[in-house]
């Protein structure tokens, strides 16, 4: 679906984190990284255990040249990956964070 479709859903239900996450993903697919950031921040703030929202937010901030802003989100995502036993994301996040050090 296009970002316009998800934007309409978010307008109708602005507190729905799933609509926000879907909108962020659509915006990222369309190359609108800056526009995706506030929606990913909303999702990460809404659910403390949402690893994927933090991973996407961190990666998006990195793509925007905002490594300092990205690092805490990626560190939180790594901690969640460990706690939730997600080995592939853990490995990926360790690699990304090692490159930032």
Steps between C-alpha positions, in 0.01 A plus 500: 500500500608857440584744776191703405275210595671452836508877560120500471480219756733688736291815461191303599674322790816692597566289812503172307863390507449231234371758252794725589750216453346408165510865392867522599582188300316636196681833530834319519415300187424829326834650608338742745725414793468833680121474496515147644701599809221652715276199437777258601571714809131483588502120468815460708360727771164323502639148552813456709557146370457570127838399364421546129386860544832578667702319234326686217529831684870447565571396142299792364686748718829348381390540139425866575852549638382520860721232656500664845119490507490146359735336748272499809212354297724229359636422848145467632411276207803281572396462863149401389640254244700333777205495742262367233748243363511644147841379385506643146407855605745473789782408262405779258477761775834399651655554156339840451598616848857376455528717189378801698763457773 
